[in-house]
Amino acid sequence: MKKRIIIIISVSILIIAIAFGAVSIFADNYPSPIPSSFANTGDMRYDIVQHALSQVGYREGSNNWNVFGNSFGNAEGAWCAYFIQWCARRAGIPLEMIPESRFGRVSDYWENAVEGIEFHPVNDYEAPYIPKAGDLVIYRNVQTYYDRSTGEINTYATANSFSCRLGIANGTSNSISHIGIVTRDAVYPTNNGSSVNQAGFCMVDGNWKDSVASRFELYTNITGFVSINYPEAATPNISAGEWPILRKGSTGANVSIMQAMLNAAIGAGIEVDGEFDTDTAIAVIRYQTWNGLLVDGQVGPETWQSLISKSVQTSGSFNWGITRQLQKLLNNRFGIKTTVDGGYGSETTASVKEFQKLAGINPDGKVGPYTWKLLICGLKD
């Protein structure tokens, strides 16, 4: 009997181990998006670029599985186009501007759009174009040129033709085959009026060698750019100033919020009194040491950015001490009436949203890194 029990226990342990191993393999084969704390600023052109950059390094799983296509019902398809619409949805860009396509056809990104969208071929010699961050970059699977007299894009095969599965209809050579996002305004135009410039631009694309990649591309390797008429971001009433430099002897609200963040991050146990005293300096040094920062005992941009990344506050996850200081900042610095009780309830959520609207950023009621920066460094117009 005892032997049978031992065998049963052993088999059970083996099954559990295999199950956990399978879960691990499953997780590796079906990767989730790379976590990101970026909060939309309200500038759609900027926001779509930041969401794209946040996923650089993502790699697809087995059988081409990827989370971007899965978000739109095609988990195992080629996914450069799905990556675009995934970023667009997270940036709050409406379907009228960047549509969705269940099958990820690249051409849907301007054929089905109703807002102002224009295609700029690289060899439109009458109208050279300088790509902007947030534009879409279009490839075909062969070299292309634009015939302005007919308005057609013609193609011819080259020895180093780039081929991508997505968008190649019935194996035709003139199918649009790949798409990415321009991440930085270019310096030079696409052409000099008679030939394509030997210059390039910075971009991010999905499904580049099975991953999301940030890279530099040449004008000579692409077909052109799709410019999108993004709305101008609302003029904010609050703008970000410089990070305050806090050191021993500093006083005030910024010291209090920093003390509360240190208490939450490392259990510093210091008094939140707005006085940068010896105990606070020791806590700062300890935090910097434990987090691989420059150990100088003062709180500058690097230490601030590290602290706020660990101090995200939401109604579902908040620290009483930090939220209390947040409520004081909203009241005293920005005139947004909020009860100071340390609780992140509906009133505080509404106050945070009001602040975010004043700052011209996405009013999601969550105090992430960018909202923290505006609260700490914010200048009210």
C-alpha positions in Angstrom: 0.0 0.0 0.0 2.8 2.4 1.0 4.6 1.6 -2.3 1.5 2.3 -4.3 1.1 5.7 -2.6 4.7 6.6 -3.3 4.2 5.7 -7.0 1.0 7.8 -7.2 2.8 10.8 -5.6 5.7 10.4 -7.9 3.6 10.2 -11.0 1.6 13.2 -9.9 4.7 15.2 -9.4 5.9 14.2 -12.9 2.6 15.2 -14.4 2.7 18.6 -12.6 6.3 19.2 -13.8 5.3 18.3 -17.4 2.3 20.6 -17.1 4.4 23.5 -15.9 6.9 22.8 -18.6 4.1 22.8 -21.2 2.9 26.1 -19.9 6.4 27.6 -20.2 6.7 26.3 -23.8 3.2 27.6 -24.6 4.1 31.0 -23.2 7.3 31.0 -25.3 5.5 30.0 -28.5 2.6 32.5 -27.9 4.4 35.7 -26.8 2.4 38.6 -25.3 3.2 42.3 -26.2 6.2 43.8 -24.5 4.9 45.6 -21.4 4.9 49.4 -21.7 3.9 52.2 -19.3 3.6 54.8 -22.1 0.5 57.0 -21.7 -0.9 58.8 -24.7 -0.2 62.5 -24.9 -3.0 63.4 -27.2 -0.6 64.0 -30.1 -1.6 61.0 -32.3 1.5 61.4 -34.6 3.8 61.1 -31.6 1.7 58.5 -29.8 1.6 55.9 -32.6 5.4 56.2 -32.9 5.9 55.6 -29.2 3.6 52.6 -29.2 5.6 51.2 -32.1 8.9 51.8 -30.4 7.7 50.2 -27.2 7.5 46.8 -29.0 10.9 46.8 -30.6 12.5 43.4 -29.9 9.2 41.5 -29.9 9.5 38.1 -31.7 6.8 36.0 -33.1 6.2 32.5 -31.7 6.0 29.2 -33.5 3.9 28.8 -36.7 4.2 32.6 -37.2 1.9 33.2 -34.1 1.9 36.9 -33.1 -0.2 38.9 -30.7 -0.8 41.7 -33.3 -2.6 39.6 -35.8 -4.3 37.7 -33.0 -5.8 41.0 -31.9 -7.7 41.2 -35.2 -8.5 37.5 -35.7 -5.5 36.2 -37.7 -2.9 35.0 -35.2 -0.7 33.1 -37.7 -0.7 35.5 -40.6 2.1 37.8 -41.8 1.7 40.7 -39.5 3.4 43.9 -40.6 0.0 45.5 -41.3 -1.6 44.2 -38.2 1.2 45.7 -36.2 0.3 49.2 -37.7 -3.4 48.9 -36.7 -2.5 47.6 -33.3 -0.3 50.7 -32.7 -3.0 52.9 -34.1 -5.7 51.6 -31.8 -3.5 52.1 -28.8 -2.7 55.6 -29.9 -6.5 56.4 -30.1 -6.4 56.9 -33.8 -9.9 56.5 -35.3 -10.8 54.0 -38.0 -11.5 56.8 -40.4 -7.9 57.7 -40.4 -6.2 54.3 -40.2 -8.7 51.6 -41.0 -8.5 47.9 -40.0 -8.5 45.0 -42.3 -9.2 41.5 -41.0 -6.9 40.1 -43.6 -4.2 42.7 -43.1 -4.1 44.0 -46.7 -1.6 46.8 -46.8 -3.6 48.8 -49.4 -6.6 49.0 -47.0 -4.6 51.6 -45.1 -5.4 54.3 -47.6 -8.0 52.7 -49.9 -10.6 52.5 -47.1 -9.7 55.7 -45.2 -12.0 58.7 -45.4 -9.7 61.3 -43.8 -7.0 63.1 -45.7 -4.5 60.5 -46.7 -2.0 60.9 -49.6 0.5 58.6 -51.2 3.9 60.1 -52.0 6.0 57.9 -54.3 9.7 58.4 -53.8 10.2 59.2 -57.5 7.5 61.8 -57.8 10.0 64.3 -59.2 7.4 67.2 -59.4 6.7 67.0 -55.7 9.6 65.7 -53.6 8.4 64.6 -50.2 10.1 64.8 -46.8 8.7 61.9 -44.6 7.5 62.8 -41.1 7.3 60.8 -37.9 4.0 58.9 -38.0 3.9 58.5 -41.7 3.5 54.9 -43.1 6.3 53.6 -45.4 5.2 51.3 -48.2 7.3 48.5 -49.9 6.5 46.3 -52.9 8.1 43.0 -53.6 10.0 44.4 -56.6 11.6 47.8 -57.5 9.0 50.4 -58.4 8.6 53.7 -60.1 5.7 56.2 -60.4 4.4 57.2 -63.8 2.9 60.7 -63.1 1.3 60.9 -66.5 -0.9 57.9 -65.9 -0.9 57.9 -62.1 0.2 54.3 -62.1 2.9 52.6 -60.1 4.9 50.3 -62.3 7.3 47.6 -61.3 10.2 45.6 -62.6 12.1 42.7 -61.1 15.5 43.2 -59.5 18.1 40.8 -58.4 17.6 41.7 -54.8 13.8 41.9 -54.8 12.4 41.9 -51.3 9.5 39.5 -50.9 6.9 39.6 -48.1 3.9 37.3 -48.0 1.4 40.0 -46.9 -0.5 41.6 -49.7 0.8 39.6 -52.6 -2.4 38.9 -54.5 -2.3 35.8 -56.7 1.4 36.0 -56.9 1.4 39.2 -59.0 4.5 41.2 -59.1 3.0 44.6 -58.5 1.3 43.7 -55.1 2.0 45.9 -52.1 4.1 43.7 -49.8 5.2 45.4 -46.6 4.5 48.4 -44.4 6.1 50.2 -41.5 6.0 53.5 -39.5 8.4 56.4 -39.8 9.7 57.2 -36.4 11.6 60.5 -36.9 11.2 63.4 -39.3 13.6 62.9 -42.2 16.3 65.4 -43.1 16.3 65.1 -46.9 13.5 64.8 -49.5 12.8 61.6 -51.3 14.3 62.9 -54.6 16.2 65.9 -56.1 13.8 66.5 -59.0 15.5 64.1 -61.3 16.6 61.0 -59.4 15.8 59.3 -56.0 18.2 60.6 -53.3 20.7 58.3 -51.8 19.4 59.1 -48.4 17.0 57.5 -45.9 15.0 57.6 -42.8 14.3 55.9 -39.4 11.5 53.5 -39.1 9.9 50.6 -37.1 8.2 47.7 -38.8 6.6 44.5 -37.6 7.4 41.1 -39.1 10.9 42.2 -40.1 12.7 38.9 -39.9 10.0 37.6 -37.6 10.3 40.5 -35.1 9.5 44.2 -34.5 12.6 46.1 -35.6 13.8 49.7 -35.4 16.2 50.5 -38.3 17.4 52.9 -40.9 16.1 52.4 -44.5 17.1 53.9 -47.8 14.7 55.7 -50.2 15.9 53.5 -53.0 14.6 50.4 -51.3 10.9 51.5 -50.9 7.9 52.7 -53.0 6.8 55.7 -51.0 5.0 57.1 -48.0 1.5 57.5 -46.9 1.0 60.8 -45.1 -2.0 60.9 -42.7 -3.8 64.1 -41.8 -3.4 63.7 -38.0 -5.3 66.4 -36.1 -3.2 69.0 -34.3 -2.8 68.1 -30.7 -4.9 70.3 -28.4 -3.0 73.3 -27.0 -2.3 72.3 -23.4 -2.8 74.6 -20.4 -0.1 72.8 -18.6 3.4 72.2 -20.0 6.3 70.2 -18.6 9.2 72.2 -17.2 12.6 70.9 -16.1 13.0 68.2 -13.4 13.7 69.9 -10.1 17.1 69.0 -8.6 16.6 68.1 -4.9 19.4 67.9 -2.5 20.0 68.2 1.2 18.4 71.4 2.4 15.7 71.4 -0.3 12.1 71.9 1.0 8.6 71.8 -0.4 6.0 69.7 -2.1 8.4 68.0 -4.5 10.4 66.8 -1.5 7.3 65.4 0.1 6.3 63.4 -3.0 9.8 62.1 -3.4 9.8 61.0 0.3 6.5 59.2 -0.2 7.9 57.4 -3.3 11.0 56.4 -1.4 8.9 55.0 1.4 6.8 52.9 -1.1 9.7 51.8 -3.2 12.3 50.7 -0.6 10.4 50.9 2.7 12.6 53.9 3.7 10.5 54.8 6.7 11.3 58.5 6.5 8.9 61.2 7.6 7.1 62.9 4.8 7.5 66.5 5.9 9.0 68.2 2.8 12.4 68.6 4.5 15.4 67.0 2.7 17.3 66.1 5.8 20.0 63.5 6.6 17.5 60.6 6.9 16.1 61.5 3.4 19.7 61.8 1.9 20.5 58.3 3.3 17.3 56.9 1.8 18.1 58.5 -1.6 21.6 57.0 -1.6 20.2 53.6 -0.7 17.6 53.8 -3.5 20.3 54.9 -6.0 22.6 52.0 -5.0 19.9 49.4 -5.2 18.7 50.6 -8.6 22.0 50.9 -10.3 21.8 54.8 -10.5 24.6 57.3 -10.1 25.0 57.5 -6.3 25.2 61.2 -5.6 22.6 61.7 -2.8 20.6 64.1 -4.8 17.4 63.6 -6.9 17.9 64.7 -10.5 16.3 63.6 -13.8 17.6 60.0 -13.7 16.5 59.3 -10.1 13.1 61.0 -10.7 12.4 58.9 -13.8 13.3 55.8 -11.9 11.0 56.7 -9.0 8.0 57.6 -11.1 8.3 54.4 -13.1 7.8 52.6 -9.8 5.0 54.8 -8.6 2.1 54.4 -11.1 -1.2 55.1 -9.3 -4.6 53.9 -10.4 -7.9 53.3 -8.7 -7.2 49.6 -8.6 -3.6 49.9 -7.4 -2.4 52.8 -5.3 -0.2 53.6 -2.3 -1.9 55.6 0.4 1.2 57.8 1.1 1.8 58.6 -2.6 -1.8 59.2 -3.4 -2.1 61.7 -0.4 0.8 63.7 -1.9 -0.8 63.5 -5.4 -4.0 64.9 -4.0 -2.1 67.8 -2.4 -0.4 68.6 -5.7 -3.7 68.7 -7.5 -5.2 71.0 -4.9 -2.3 73.3 -4.1 -0.3 73.5 -7.4 -3.0 73.2 -10.0 -6.2 74.3 -8.2 -8.1 71.1 -8.8 -10.2 70.6 -5.7 -9.6 67.1 -4.3 -10.2 65.6 -0.9 -6.8 64.7 0.7 -7.5 61.3 2.2 -5.0 59.0 0.6 -7.7 57.0 -1.2 -7.8 56.7 -5.0 -11.6 56.8 -5.4 -13.9 58.3 -8.0 -13.2 61.8 -6.9 -9.4 61.5 -7.2 -9.9 59.7 -10.6 -12.0 62.6 -11.8 -9.5 65.1 -10.6 -6.6 63.3 -12.4 -8.7 63.2 -15.6 -9.3 67.0 -15.2 -5.6 67.5 -14.8 -4.8 65.4 -17.9 -7.3 67.3 -20.0 -5.6 70.6 -19.0 -2.3 69.0 -19.9 -3.6 67.9 -23.3 -2.9 64.2 -22.7 -5.1 61.1 -22.7 -7.6 61.5 -19.8 -7.4 57.9 -18.6 -7.4 58.7 -14.8 -4.2 56.8 -14.3 -1.0 58.5 -13.0 1.7 57.0 -15.1 5.2 58.3 -15.8 4.2 61.1 -18.1 1.4 62.3 -15.9 3.8 62.3 -12.9 6.3 64.4 -14.9 3.7 67.0 -15.6 2.5 67.0 -12.0 6.0 67.4 -10.7 7.5 69.7 -13.4 4.2 71.2 -14.7 3.9 74.8 -15.4 0.4 76.2 -15.6 -0.2 78.7 -18.4 
